[in-house]
Amino acid sequence: MAAAPSPPSPAPEPARPEAAAPTPPPSNLAGTWKSQAGPGTTITLTLQNDGAFNWSVANKGRTESLSGKAAYRDNVLTLSQEEGPPLAGKVEGIQPNQFAFRLLGNDKAPPLNFTR
């Protein structure tokens, strides 16, 4: 008696492209930037070359800060803190001494204009 033919092997799964990992912000964004977010409100953003950041909002004599790691991909700057949600925005019009930061999910609000 002849052996039954073995079933065909399943086709291998196609390779999945790895998502590009976010990288630290480009070196031209490293440094300290300031934005006037409204009357009496100043935002100071400090970005390090390794992606460390500090975001401080000063308003009416009070300052609140968050810090953590920044990531950059497809013109989106994401500021991730250990506790709390990330702050992410589209970076537009990068110049040596200025850029605009448009918060994601808030397209109707004007961008924050940062200068050195």
N, C-alpha and C positions, 0 to 999 in steps of 0.2 A: 504494500500500500504506500502510495506516495505521500510525502509530507505536504500539508496545506501551505500555500504560499503565505509568507509573512506579510502583515499589513504594511502599507507604505509608511515611511517615516514622515512625521509632521514637518512641514516647511519651517525653517528657522525664522524666528521673529525678526522683522527688519530692525536695523540699528536705530535707536532713538537719538536724535541730535541732543546733545547736552545744552541746556540753557546757559547762555553766557553769564558768568558770574559777575555781579557788579564789582566795579573797581573803585579805588579811592578817586576823589575828584581830580581833574587835571591840574597840573602844577600852576597854571595861570589863575586858578581860583584860590590857591593857597594864600593865606594872609588874613588881615582883619578888614571887615567891610561894615559899613553902617547904612541904615535906611531910616528915613523919617516916615513912620507908618501912619502917622496922624498927628493932630495937634498935641504936643507934649509927649509923644511916644517915639522912642528911638530903639531900633533893633540893632544889636551888634552881633555879627557872625564872624567867628574866627575858625578858619579851616587850616589844619596842618597837612603837610605832604603825605603823611601816613593815613589820613582819613579821620583823625581825631577832630572833633569840633566842639565849639561852645556857642550857644545861641542865647543871648540875653535880651530881655525886653525891659526897658526902663520907662515907667509911666508914673507921673505925679510923685516922684521921690521913692517909689518902690521898684525893685529890680527882681525879676524872676529869670532863672537860667535853667537850661538843660544842656547836657553834654553826653557824648557817646561817640559813635562811629558814623562817618558819612560814606555813602556809596553813590556812584555815578554811573548811569547807563542810559543811552539813548536820550541825552540831554535832560534827564531827570535826576535831580539831586535828592537823595533820601537821607534824612538825619534821624538815625535810630538811637534811642536812649534805652538804658537798661529797664527802667520802669516807665511804662506809658507808651502810647502809640507813636509811630514814627511821624515825622513831618516831611512831606514830600512835595516837590514842585518842579515845574519845567523851567529850565534855565534858558534865557533868551538874550540875544544881543551881547554876548561876552566881548568886552573891550578891555584894554589894559587896566582901566580904572573904574569900570562900571559893568553891571549886568542886571538883568531883571529876573525876578523869581516869582513865577505864577503858581500859587498853591493848587495842587491837583484837587479836583472835585469842587472848585470854587471859580469856575471860568468867568463868571460875571464880575467878580471883584477885580479891581486894577492890580497889576503886579506890584510887588515890592521892588523898588529901584535901589540897588546897593551901590555905593561908591567907596573908594579907598580914602 
